[in-house]
Amino acid sequence: MTSVHFSSKTEMWETPQDFFDRYNDVFGFDIDVCAIQENEKCAAFFSPETDGLNQDWKNHTCWMNPPYGREIKKWMRKAYESSLCGATVVCLVPARTDTFWWHEYAMKGEIEFIRGRLRFGGSKDNAPFPSAVVVFRPSGQMEGRRMSRTICWYCGGELIWGGDIDLEEEDTYDIESNLTCSSCDAFVSYYIKVEQKDDKLA
């Protein structure tokens, strides 16, 4: 195992290949926006030298597993803002629900909390933190989340809709829509924005 695979010192956590493949089968990524040659997941990728934060992600379907240190908020902001310009960005991030970047950016996307702890790169141990996948779709193309996905991204099993919860005291979202995987029991919550409520339920 090398430091690029699993290291809190470098804040780089290499995506498990089988985990990436499941999402790639769904989205068909054309670029890895935050990688080095040793851990890139797409033939096209932005390295530290090309600096993905200063590149145009417009109209790309992007995979993003950013550094997990303080810089993560810059990457999440870039991912969200790029979706407003036409990009689809799928982000593998630690599920740090108490942080500024989570509330400011992650909660604007579709969130899937990953069951258990991932084993990054060539590590023999699971990560010391839970993970989540956040999806930012192009502005104006946010699909009805209850019906947009019937296959679990994690194991390929069927997702079963478990009902909606009205978020009466929430300013940003009106509805939390819940699904459970019939195979691996993964639990998926989709948060529907206030301004999108009518479109979702039409």
Z-matrix of the N, CA and C atoms (Angstrom, degrees):
N
C 1 1.468
C 2 1.519 1 109.15
N 3 1.312 2 116.43 1 134.53
C 4 1.449 3 121.13 2 177.51
C 5 1.503 4 110.03 3 -111.30
N 6 1.340 5 115.50 4 169.00
C 7 1.458 6 120.39 5 -174.36
C 8 1.511 7 113.14 6 -65.26
N 9 1.338 8 118.20 7 -22.83
C 10 1.463 9 119.10 8 -178.69
C 11 1.514 10 111.37 9 -75.64
N 12 1.330 11 117.71 10 -13.68
C 13 1.450 12 120.62 11 -177.66
C 14 1.521 13 112.77 12 -85.60
N 15 1.339 14 116.17 13 -42.49
C 16 1.463 15 118.92 14 -169.46
C 17 1.512 16 107.25 15 -157.55
N 18 1.325 17 117.89 16 92.45
C 19 1.455 18 118.78 17 -173.85
C 20 1.512 19 112.05 18 -152.06
N 21 1.324 20 115.83 19 120.09
C 22 1.455 21 119.40 20 174.34
C 23 1.519 22 111.01 21 -75.17
N 24 1.334 23 116.44 22 -19.85
C 25 1.454 24 119.93 23 -179.88
C 26 1.527 25 110.97 24 -69.51
N 27 1.338 26 116.46 25 -39.18
C 28 1.455 27 119.89 26 -179.33
C 29 1.527 28 111.71 27 -96.50
N 30 1.342 29 116.80 28 -8.45
C 31 1.465 30 123.11 29 -179.32
C 32 1.520 31 111.66 30 63.99
N 33 1.329 32 117.43 31 21.56
C 34 1.455 33 122.49 32 179.56
C 35 1.525 34 108.85 33 -109.60
N 36 1.328 35 115.90 34 130.05
C 37 1.453 36 121.74 35 -177.78
C 38 1.522 37 107.55 36 -131.04
N 39 1.314 38 117.19 37 104.23
C 40 1.454 39 121.25 38 -173.96
C 41 1.516 40 111.65 39 -67.10
N 42 1.329 41 116.55 40 128.95
C 43 1.453 42 122.61 41 179.92
C 44 1.526 43 110.97 42 -61.64
N 45 1.332 44 118.38 43 130.01
C 46 1.469 45 119.95 44 173.45
C 47 1.529 46 109.73 45 -59.94
N 48 1.315 47 117.39 46 133.02
C 49 1.460 48 120.79 47 -173.71
C 50 1.520 49 112.46 48 -60.98
N 51 1.335 50 117.50 49 -43.56
C 52 1.459 51 119.26 50 -178.57
C 53 1.522 52 111.56 51 -65.74
N 54 1.314 53 116.49 52 -33.54
C 55 1.462 54 120.63 53 176.87
C 56 1.527 55 110.02 54 -65.58
N 57 1.320 56 116.75 55 -47.36
C 58 1.462 57 120.78 56 177.20
C 59 1.520 58 111.44 57 -59.76
N 60 1.315 59 117.67 58 -42.05
C 61 1.467 60 121.41 59 -176.40
C 62 1.522 61 111.73 60 -59.40
N 63 1.327 62 116.98 61 -37.58
C 64 1.461 63 119.80 62 -179.91
C 65 1.532 64 111.22 63 -62.61
N 66 1.308 65 116.19 64 -41.54
C 67 1.458 66 119.71 65 179.75
C 68 1.526 67 111.29 66 -75.73
N 69 1.306 68 116.16 67 -34.33
C 70 1.460 69 119.87 68 178.11
C 71 1.525 70 110.76 69 -64.15
N 72 1.323 71 117.14 70 -35.14
C 73 1.465 72 120.81 71 177.08
C 74 1.519 73 111.25 72 -62.35
N 75 1.331 74 116.48 73 -30.90
C 76 1.464 75 121.00 74 -179.18
C 77 1.523 76 111.75 75 -83.55
N 78 1.341 77 116.80 76 -44.76
C 79 1.459 78 121.05 77 -170.39
C 80 1.534 79 114.30 78 -101.45
N 81 1.325 80 118.16 79 -29.11
C 82 1.452 81 120.48 80 -177.19
C 83 1.524 82 112.28 81 65.06
N 84 1.311 83 117.72 82 66.22
C 85 1.464 84 122.42 83 -175.02
C 86 1.530 85 111.41 84 -65.92
N 87 1.325 86 115.91 85 142.44
C 88 1.465 87 119.52 86 175.68
C 89 1.527 88 112.14 87 -111.37
N 90 1.353 89 117.20 88 -6.98
C 91 1.456 90 118.69 89 178.30
C 92 1.523 91 111.08 90 -156.16
N 93 1.320 92 115.37 91 142.68
C 94 1.462 93 123.44 92 171.74
C 95 1.526 94 105.56 93 -101.65
N 96 1.316 95 117.11 94 113.24
C 97 1.466 96 119.78 95 -169.31
C 98 1.526 97 113.90 96 -85.29
N 99 1.329 98 117.45 97 -5.22
C 100 1.466 99 119.63 98 -176.86
C 101 1.520 100 108.87 99 -149.30
N 102 1.328 101 116.57 100 90.24
C 103 1.459 102 119.41 101 -173.13
C 104 1.522 103 110.64 102 -153.15
N 105 1.321 104 114.84 103 170.80
C 106 1.454 105 122.37 104 166.19
C 107 1.520 106 105.97 105 -124.83
N 108 1.311 107 117.14 106 167.48
C 109 1.461 108 120.08 107 -174.00
C 110 1.521 109 112.28 108 -59.10
N 111 1.332 110 117.21 109 -31.05
C 112 1.459 111 120.69 110 -177.59
C 113 1.523 112 113.33 111 -74.34
N 114 1.332 113 118.38 112 -18.87
C 115 1.461 114 118.11 113 -177.13
C 116 1.527 115 114.18 114 -131.60
N 117 1.336 116 118.62 115 11.72
C 118 1.461 117 121.09 116 -178.53
C 119 1.530 118 110.32 117 -62.65
N 120 1.339 119 115.32 118 146.53
C 121 1.450 120 121.68 119 -178.97
C 122 1.528 121 112.89 120 -108.85
N 123 1.317 122 117.43 121 -9.26
C 124 1.459 123 122.05 122 178.43
C 125 1.525 124 108.67 123 -129.99
N 126 1.328 125 115.58 124 154.75
C 127 1.469 126 119.13 125 178.03
C 128 1.520 127 110.78 126 -60.39
N 129 1.335 128 116.02 127 -36.72
C 130 1.468 129 120.76 128 175.35
C 131 1.516 130 108.55 129 -97.53
N 132 1.325 131 116.97 130 130.60
C 133 1.464 132 120.09 131 -179.99
C 134 1.520 133 110.04 132 -155.02
N 135 1.329 134 113.88 133 155.94
C 136 1.462 135 121.40 134 174.51
C 137 1.526 136 107.83 135 -100.25
N 138 1.304 137 116.05 136 125.67
C 139 1.456 138 122.87 137 179.84
C 140 1.527 139 109.33 138 -99.37
N 141 1.329 140 118.52 139 173.64
C 142 1.468 141 119.72 140 174.45
C 143 1.526 142 112.36 141 -56.56
N 144 1.338 143 116.50 142 -31.77
C 145 1.458 144 119.81 143 -179.74
C 146 1.526 145 112.03 144 -70.19
N 147 1.331 146 117.04 145 -38.37
C 148 1.470 147 119.80 146 178.92
C 149 1.520 148 111.83 147 -86.93
N 150 1.342 149 117.32 148 -17.09
C 151 1.467 150 124.31 149 172.22
C 152 1.529 151 112.67 150 56.55
N 153 1.326 152 114.99 151 89.07
C 154 1.456 153 120.69 152 -179.02
C 155 1.511 154 114.93 153 -57.55
N 156 1.313 155 117.55 154 -26.39
C 157 1.464 156 119.91 155 -179.86
C 158 1.520 157 111.80 156 -65.86
N 159 1.319 158 117.16 157 -23.46
C 160 1.459 159 121.09 158 -179.45
C 161 1.522 160 112.93 159 -105.02
N 162 1.342 161 116.61 160 12.38
C 163 1.455 162 121.03 161 178.54
C 164 1.527 163 110.66 162 -103.54
N 165 1.317 164 115.32 163 162.34
C 166 1.462 165 121.78 164 178.20
C 167 1.529 166 109.26 165 -91.20
N 168 1.330 167 117.33 166 118.67
C 169 1.465 168 121.31 167 179.46
C 170 1.529 169 111.51 168 -96.62
N 171 1.293 170 117.47 169 2.93
C 172 1.458 171 122.70 170 -174.08
C 173 1.519 172 111.72 171 -52.95
N 174 1.343 173 115.13 172 132.84
C 175 1.467 174 124.04 173 175.72
C 176 1.534 175 113.68 174 67.64
N 177 1.317 176 118.38 175 7.70
C 178 1.462 177 121.62 176 174.49
C 179 1.528 178 110.08 177 -91.24
N 180 1.328 179 115.52 178 157.14
C 181 1.463 180 122.19 179 168.08
C 182 1.515 181 106.03 180 -105.80
N 183 1.322 182 116.42 181 106.80
C 184 1.468 183 122.46 182 -163.89
C 185 1.520 184 113.16 183 -107.74
N 186 1.325 185 114.51 184 138.52
C 187 1.460 186 121.12 185 166.18
C 188 1.519 187 107.52 186 -100.54
N 189 1.341 188 117.08 187 134.44
C 190 1.451 189 120.62 188 -179.63
C 191 1.512 190 111.07 189 -137.73
N 192 1.328 191 116.28 190 116.26
C 193 1.461 192 123.32 191 170.13
C 194 1.527 193 105.25 192 -122.63
N 195 1.330 194 117.14 193 90.25
C 196 1.467 195 120.88 194 -169.77
C 197 1.529 196 112.78 195 -81.08
N 198 1.324 197 117.78 196 169.10
C 199 1.471 198 120.12 197 170.05
C 200 1.527 199 109.47 198 -58.74
N 201 1.316 200 117.14 199 141.64
C 202 1.457 201 120.63 200 -171.93
C 203 1.525 202 113.64 201 -94.75
N 204 1.306 203 118.23 202 14.66
C 205 1.455 204 121.51 203 177.98
C 206 1.517 205 111.69 204 -90.94
N 207 1.304 206 116.18 205 -150.88
C 208 1.460 207 121.24 206 -175.92
C 209 1.527 208 113.29 207 -65.44
N 210 1.341 209 116.29 208 -23.16
C 211 1.460 210 120.20 209 -178.65
C 212 1.520 211 112.92 210 -71.63
N 213 1.332 212 117.67 211 -11.48
C 214 1.461 213 119.73 212 -174.06
C 215 1.523 214 112.20 213 -59.54
N 216 1.325 215 117.05 214 -32.61
C 217 1.460 216 118.67 215 -179.03
C 218 1.525 217 111.92 216 -64.83
N 219 1.337 218 116.92 217 -31.66
C 220 1.465 219 120.13 218 177.44
C 221 1.524 220 110.72 219 -68.33
N 222 1.328 221 115.95 220 -38.55
C 223 1.462 222 119.89 221 179.77
C 224 1.525 223 111.40 222 -69.88
N 225 1.325 224 117.02 223 -39.22
C 226 1.460 225 119.43 224 179.07
C 227 1.530 226 111.09 225 -68.10
N 228 1.312 227 116.22 226 -37.07
C 229 1.460 228 119.28 227 175.83
C 230 1.522 229 110.40 228 -64.04
N 231 1.334 230 116.72 229 -43.47
C 232 1.461 231 121.21 230 178.85
C 233 1.519 232 110.60 231 -61.53
N 234 1.334 233 116.78 232 -42.64
C 235 1.465 234 120.86 233 -179.67
C 236 1.520 235 111.02 234 -62.18
N 237 1.322 236 116.26 235 -48.14
C 238 1.464 237 120.01 236 -179.83
C 239 1.521 238 111.44 237 -62.71
N 240 1.328 239 117.49 238 -48.44
C 241 1.459 240 120.85 239 -177.50
C 242 1.523 241 111.38 240 -66.28
N 243 1.328 242 117.73 241 -31.75
C 244 1.461 243 120.58 242 177.65
C 245 1.522 244 110.92 243 -67.70
N 246 1.336 245 116.70 244 -34.04
C 247 1.467 246 119.22 245 177.82
C 248 1.522 247 111.28 246 -64.57
N 249 1.316 248 117.39 247 -29.92
C 250 1.465 249 121.19 248 177.88
C 251 1.523 250 111.01 249 -69.76
N 252 1.343 251 116.06 250 -18.20
C 253 1.473 252 121.53 251 -179.28
C 254 1.520 253 112.21 252 -104.42
N 255 1.345 254 117.62 253 8.03
C 256 1.453 255 119.57 254 174.32
C 257 1.508 256 116.66 255 115.10
N 258 1.324 257 119.00 256 -1.87
C 259 1.462 258 121.39 257 -179.42
C 260 1.530 259 111.29 258 -87.22
N 261 1.324 260 114.83 259 150.81
C 262 1.462 261 121.44 260 165.00
C 263 1.516 262 106.32 261 -105.63
N 264 1.318 263 117.31 262 124.61
C 265 1.466 264 120.81 263 -176.94
C 266 1.526 265 108.76 264 -127.20
N 267 1.327 266 115.51 265 122.32
C 268 1.464 267 121.97 266 177.11
C 269 1.524 268 107.24 267 -107.86
N 270 1.315 269 116.41 268 121.06
C 271 1.465 270 122.35 269 -170.68
C 272 1.521 271 110.90 270 -115.15
N 273 1.324 272 116.55 271 127.01
C 274 1.461 273 121.65 272 170.77
C 275 1.514 274 107.52 273 -99.05
N 276 1.331 275 115.92 274 115.81
C 277 1.458 276 120.37 275 -173.62
C 278 1.527 277 110.29 276 -139.52
N 279 1.329 278 117.57 277 159.96
C 280 1.458 279 119.62 278 172.16
C 281 1.524 280 109.79 279 -68.31
N 282 1.310 281 116.79 280 142.98
C 283 1.465 282 120.94 281 -177.49
C 284 1.528 283 109.70 282 -82.37
N 285 1.315 284 115.48 283 72.52
C 286 1.461 285 121.29 284 -178.79
C 287 1.522 286 108.79 285 -97.92
N 288 1.324 287 114.51 286 79.44
C 289 1.457 288 120.84 287 -171.10
C 290 1.525 289 113.62 288 -73.36
N 291 1.336 290 117.54 289 -5.98
C 292 1.460 291 120.65 290 -179.66
C 293 1.531 292 112.46 291 -97.29
N 294 1.326 293 117.53 292 3.49
C 295 1.456 294 120.43 293 -173.98
C 296 1.523 295 112.84 294 -95.62
N 297 1.321 296 114.70 295 160.18
C 298 1.463 297 121.49 296 177.54
C 299 1.516 298 110.80 297 -59.72
N 300 1.349 299 117.47 298 -48.40
C 301 1.462 300 120.05 299 -174.49
C 302 1.517 301 111.44 300 -64.64
N 303 1.328 302 117.11 301 -30.41
C 304 1.470 303 118.94 302 178.92
C 305 1.526 304 110.62 303 -65.84
N 306 1.314 305 116.21 304 -48.56
C 307 1.461 306 119.98 305 -177.78
C 308 1.528 307 112.07 306 -72.93
N 309 1.329 308 116.70 307 -34.51
C 310 1.459 309 120.35 308 -176.51
C 311 1.524 310 112.57 309 -77.21
N 312 1.332 311 117.55 310 -33.80
C 313 1.468 312 120.60 311 -173.55
C 314 1.526 313 113.66 312 -124.35
N 315 1.319 314 118.62 313 -52.37
C 316 1.462 315 120.12 314 -174.93
C 317 1.526 316 111.86 315 -57.19
N 318 1.318 317 116.95 316 -39.37
C 319 1.460 318 120.15 317 -176.57
C 320 1.527 319 113.24 318 -74.96
N 321 1.313 320 116.77 319 -0.53
C 322 1.467 321 120.71 320 171.95
C 323 1.527 322 111.51 321 -88.39
N 324 1.330 323 116.60 322 -7.56
C 325 1.456 324 121.11 323 -179.15
C 326 1.514 325 112.46 324 -109.72
N 327 1.327 326 115.70 325 -171.16
C 328 1.454 327 122.85 326 173.64
C 329 1.526 328 107.17 327 -89.79
N 330 1.317 329 117.28 328 128.85
C 331 1.457 330 121.76 329 -172.26
C 332 1.517 331 110.53 330 -114.74
N 333 1.323 332 115.96 331 129.19
C 334 1.463 333 121.66 332 171.47
C 335 1.524 334 108.20 333 -121.67
N 336 1.318 335 116.71 334 117.03
C 337 1.450 336 121.03 335 176.35
C 338 1.530 337 108.65 336 -83.14
N 339 1.323 338 116.09 337 127.93
C 340 1.454 339 121.18 338 -175.82
C 341 1.519 340 110.35 339 -84.58
N 342 1.308 341 114.95 340 129.20
C 343 1.463 342 120.11 341 179.52
C 344 1.528 343 110.10 342 -68.87
N 345 1.325 344 117.08 343 134.37
C 346 1.455 345 121.42 344 178.98
C 347 1.520 346 111.86 345 74.36
N 348 1.323 347 116.46 346 -164.27
C 349 1.462 348 123.00 347 -179.12
C 350 1.530 349 109.11 348 -116.49
N 351 1.331 350 115.97 349 134.03
C 352 1.457 351 120.54 350 179.03
C 353 1.526 352 111.00 351 -72.55
N 354 1.312 353 115.38 352 154.48
C 355 1.463 354 122.03 353 173.50
C 356 1.525 355 106.59 354 -109.39
N 357 1.313 356 116.22 355 102.84
C 358 1.456 357 121.33 356 -173.13
C 359 1.526 358 111.68 357 -78.65
N 360 1.335 359 114.69 358 141.67
C 361 1.452 360 121.56 359 173.44
C 362 1.515 361 112.67 360 51.15
N 363 1.321 362 115.78 361 -134.15
C 364 1.467 363 121.04 362 -178.08
C 365 1.508 364 113.36 363 -94.45
N 366 1.318 365 118.00 364 17.38
C 367 1.463 366 120.33 365 -176.67
C 368 1.521 367 112.18 366 -68.49
N 369 1.325 368 115.94 367 148.75
C 370 1.455 369 121.64 368 174.65
C 371 1.523 370 111.12 369 -88.23
N 372 1.323 371 117.00 370 -12.72
C 373 1.466 372 121.74 371 -176.60
C 374 1.517 373 111.09 372 -114.42
N 375 1.321 374 114.81 373 152.82
C 376 1.453 375 119.78 374 174.60
C 377 1.529 376 110.57 375 -74.43
N 378 1.308 377 116.25 376 157.61
C 379 1.459 378 120.97 377 179.59
C 380 1.530 379 110.41 378 -63.13
N 381 1.329 380 117.75 379 151.80
C 382 1.463 381 121.00 380 179.67
C 383 1.524 382 113.11 381 -83.97
N 384 1.327 383 117.38 382 14.75
C 385 1.462 384 121.36 383 -178.55
C 386 1.526 385 109.42 384 -145.15
N 387 1.336 386 118.26 385 154.64
C 388 1.465 387 121.36 386 174.68
C 389 1.523 388 110.04 387 -77.51
N 390 1.324 389 116.33 388 158.67
C 391 1.462 390 121.76 389 -178.02
C 392 1.522 391 110.98 390 -122.34
N 393 1.317 392 114.35 391 161.79
C 394 1.464 393 121.31 392 175.95
C 395 1.519 394 108.67 393 -144.77
N 396 1.313 395 115.32 394 154.00
C 397 1.458 396 121.44 395 172.27
C 398 1.527 397 107.40 396 -110.62
N 399 1.320 398 115.45 397 126.85
C 400 1.461 399 121.90 398 178.76
C 401 1.520 400 108.06 399 -115.31
N 402 1.325 401 116.41 400 128.49
C 403 1.469 402 121.48 401 -178.37
C 404 1.527 403 109.31 402 -113.64
N 405 1.330 404 115.17 403 123.27
C 406 1.457 405 121.44 404 172.24
C 407 1.523 406 107.47 405 -107.17
N 408 1.313 407 116.38 406 117.24
C 409 1.460 408 121.20 407 178.63
C 410 1.525 409 109.83 408 -97.18
N 411 1.345 410 116.62 409 160.13
C 412 1.465 411 119.05 410 179.55
C 413 1.520 412 112.27 411 -56.25
N 414 1.308 413 116.00 412 143.63
C 415 1.457 414 121.81 413 179.03
C 416 1.520 415 109.89 414 -55.67
N 417 1.340 416 115.30 415 131.11
C 418 1.462 417 120.13 416 179.31
C 419 1.514 418 113.59 417 86.73
N 420 1.356 419 117.69 418 -2.19
C 421 1.454 420 120.81 419 -179.00
C 422 1.514 421 111.54 420 -121.58
N 423 1.330 422 116.53 421 24.09
C 424 1.459 423 120.07 422 178.23
C 425 1.529 424 108.83 423 -74.21
N 426 1.309 425 116.37 424 112.96
C 427 1.452 426 120.89 425 -175.42
C 428 1.524 427 110.86 426 -76.49
N 429 1.363 428 116.00 427 161.87
C 430 1.452 429 120.59 428 173.22
C 431 1.517 430 108.77 429 -61.27
N 432 1.305 431 117.20 430 111.90
C 433 1.450 432 120.05 431 -167.58
C 434 1.512 433 113.27 432 -70.33
N 435 1.337 434 117.84 433 -26.98
C 436 1.457 435 118.03 434 -179.66
C 437 1.529 436 111.15 435 -65.76
N 438 1.349 437 116.09 436 -31.39
C 439 1.451 438 119.41 437 -172.61
C 440 1.522 439 113.59 438 -114.53
N 441 1.339 440 118.79 439 -3.96
C 442 1.463 441 120.79 440 -173.18
C 443 1.519 442 112.63 441 -74.46
N 444 1.337 443 118.79 442 -19.48
C 445 1.444 444 119.97 443 -173.97
C 446 1.516 445 108.94 444 -143.07
N 447 1.331 446 118.17 445 117.81
C 448 1.450 447 121.43 446 178.54
C 449 1.517 448 111.58 447 -109.68
N 450 1.348 449 117.24 448 -3.18
C 451 1.453 450 122.04 449 -178.54
C 452 1.533 451 109.35 450 -112.35
N 453 1.332 452 116.41 451 131.11
C 454 1.457 453 121.56 452 178.23
C 455 1.525 454 109.27 453 -66.71
N 456 1.323 455 117.03 454 126.09
C 457 1.460 456 121.17 455 178.83
C 458 1.526 457 111.28 456 -66.32
N 459 1.325 458 116.86 457 -23.64
C 460 1.461 459 120.03 458 -172.94
C 461 1.529 460 112.45 459 -83.42
N 462 1.349 461 117.08 460 -43.42
C 463 1.461 462 118.44 461 -175.44
C 464 1.517 463 113.81 462 -126.06
N 465 1.330 464 117.88 463 -9.69
C 466 1.459 465 121.06 464 -179.48
C 467 1.515 466 113.85 465 89.47
N 468 1.340 467 117.06 466 2.19
C 469 1.461 468 120.38 467 178.93
C 470 1.519 469 111.75 468 -75.88
N 471 1.313 470 115.82 469 175.58
C 472 1.464 471 121.02 470 -178.90
C 473 1.525 472 110.80 471 -82.18
N 474 1.334 473 115.64 472 134.57
C 475 1.467 474 120.67 473 174.50
C 476 1.523 475 108.95 474 -90.60
N 477 1.324 476 114.95 475 131.44
C 478 1.457 477 120.99 476 -178.54
C 479 1.519 478 109.33 477 -112.54
N 480 1.320 479 116.01 478 125.00
C 481 1.461 480 120.82 479 -179.47
C 482 1.521 481 109.66 480 -67.73
N 483 1.349 482 115.48 481 130.31
C 484 1.453 483 120.41 482 -176.24
C 485 1.513 484 114.59 483 -112.22
N 486 1.338 485 116.64 484 9.77
C 487 1.457 486 119.63 485 177.57
C 488 1.508 487 113.47 486 111.97
N 489 1.321 488 116.10 487 166.54
C 490 1.450 489 123.07 488 -179.93
C 491 1.525 490 110.53 489 -112.97
N 492 1.308 491 115.68 490 151.55
C 493 1.463 492 121.79 491 175.48
C 494 1.516 493 108.38 492 -120.69
N 495 1.328 494 117.69 493 125.74
C 496 1.456 495 121.27 494 175.65
C 497 1.520 496 109.58 495 -76.82
N 498 1.329 497 115.21 496 126.33
C 499 1.465 498 120.80 497 -179.96
C 500 1.518 499 108.94 498 -98.35
N 501 1.309 500 116.20 499 78.61
C 502 1.462 501 121.93 500 -171.00
C 503 1.522 502 113.00 501 -65.83
N 504 1.339 503 117.37 502 -30.43
C 505 1.461 504 120.62 503 -175.87
C 506 1.524 505 112.35 504 -100.53
N 507 1.317 506 117.71 505 8.56
C 508 1.461 507 122.24 506 -177.56
C 509 1.528 508 109.48 507 -98.13
N 510 1.333 509 116.74 508 128.84
C 511 1.462 510 121.04 509 -178.24
C 512 1.526 511 112.70 510 -79.03
N 513 1.321 512 117.33 511 -30.74
C 514 1.459 513 120.72 512 -173.05
C 515 1.519 514 112.99 513 -90.13
N 516 1.344 515 117.18 514 -35.32
C 517 1.448 516 120.90 515 -175.14
C 518 1.528 517 110.61 516 -122.92
N 519 1.338 518 115.91 517 150.31
C 520 1.454 519 121.75 518 175.68
C 521 1.522 520 112.13 519 -101.22
N 522 1.349 521 115.41 520 -34.39
C 523 1.460 522 119.04 521 -170.96
C 524 1.526 523 111.00 522 -136.36
N 525 1.320 524 116.37 523 139.09
C 526 1.455 525 122.86 524 167.86
C 527 1.523 526 106.87 525 -109.36
N 528 1.343 527 116.28 526 117.63
C 529 1.460 528 121.76 527 -179.18
C 530 1.518 529 108.87 528 -103.84
N 531 1.330 530 117.65 529 128.40
C 532 1.463 531 122.03 530 -171.67
C 533 1.530 532 112.24 531 -115.31
N 534 1.333 533 114.97 532 137.73
C 535 1.455 534 121.71 533 176.74
C 536 1.526 535 108.85 534 -134.15
N 537 1.333 536 116.26 535 152.40
C 538 1.457 537 122.13 536 177.99
C 539 1.522 538 109.25 537 -130.40
N 540 1.335 539 116.62 538 138.67
C 541 1.460 540 120.97 539 178.34
C 542 1.521 541 109.66 540 -77.17
N 543 1.330 542 116.16 541 133.59
C 544 1.458 543 120.85 542 -178.81
C 545 1.524 544 112.76 543 -74.95
N 546 1.346 545 116.58 544 -15.06
C 547 1.464 546 120.24 545 -176.33
C 548 1.526 547 113.65 546 -101.73
N 549 1.354 548 116.16 547 -49.61
C 550 1.474 549 118.26 548 -174.29
C 551 1.526 550 112.44 549 -111.39
N 552 1.336 551 117.26 550 2.26
C 553 1.463 552 122.73 551 178.27
C 554 1.524 553 113.43 552 65.41
N 555 1.353 554 117.45 553 17.68
C 556 1.461 555 120.00 554 174.43
C 557 1.521 556 108.77 555 -60.51
N 558 1.317 557 115.86 556 141.87
C 559 1.463 558 121.21 557 -178.85
C 560 1.518 559 109.01 558 -111.47
N 561 1.318 560 116.67 559 127.80
C 562 1.459 561 122.32 560 -176.78
C 563 1.516 562 109.12 561 -120.74
N 564 1.327 563 116.65 562 128.75
C 565 1.463 564 121.92 563 175.61
C 566 1.522 565 108.75 564 -116.81
N 567 1.318 566 116.44 565 130.00
C 568 1.458 567 122.10 566 174.32
C 569 1.521 568 108.00 567 -112.43
N 570 1.329 569 115.29 568 134.07
C 571 1.454 570 120.15 569 -178.80
C 572 1.522 571 109.00 570 -107.76
N 573 1.314 572 116.15 571 123.87
C 574 1.457 573 122.11 572 -175.15
C 575 1.514 574 109.49 573 -100.65
N 576 1.313 575 116.14 574 124.52
C 577 1.454 576 121.78 575 -175.90
C 578 1.528 577 111.70 576 -71.79
N 579 1.319 578 114.43 577 153.28
C 580 1.450 579 121.05 578 -179.04
C 581 1.516 580 111.47 579 -55.30
N 582 1.354 581 116.46 580 -48.20
C 583 1.470 582 119.73 581 -174.96
C 584 1.518 583 112.52 582 -73.02
N 585 1.373 584 117.80 583 -9.71
C 586 1.442 585 121.34 584 -179.62
C 587 1.527 586 112.70 585 -105.33
N 588 1.312 587 116.23 586 -0.50
C 589 1.470 588 119.84 587 -172.34
C 590 1.520 589 111.81 588 -58.38
N 591 1.308 590 118.03 589 -47.52
C 592 1.454 591 120.79 590 -176.56
C 593 1.528 592 111.29 591 -62.07
N 594 1.333 593 117.22 592 -39.51
C 595 1.453 594 121.31 593 179.79
C 596 1.520 595 110.92 594 -66.33
N 597 1.332 596 116.65 595 -38.66
C 598 1.447 597 120.36 596 -176.37
C 599 1.525 598 111.79 597 -66.95
N 600 1.322 599 115.71 598 -38.22
C 601 1.458 600 119.31 599 -170.44
C 602 1.520 601 112.89 600 -99.93
N 603 1.336 602 116.29 601 2.08
C 604 1.476 603 119.40 602 -179.10
C 605 1.518 604 109.84 603 -69.64
